[in-house]
């Protein structure tokens, strides 16, 4: 059974949720798939542009996750500092 994650309210007391990646992995297979699907003319500039677009999207997603969880992160960081 798959566990559904509420990315807007990560439970930092859960070892499983605490170990989740904030930034998703991005590998060469993914980049090549994106190039094949999204890039009409393949050259150094278009490949770099696709990479930059994907990187920006990943950063925006990570930023949103952190912002949604700032209260949880601050609370847990303070708890850990005090212990």
Secondary structure, 3 states (H helix, E strand, C coil): CCCCCCCCCCCCCCHHHHCCCCCCCCCHHHHHHHHHHHCCCCCHHHHHHHHHHHHHHHHHHHHHHHHHCHHHHHHHHHHHHHC
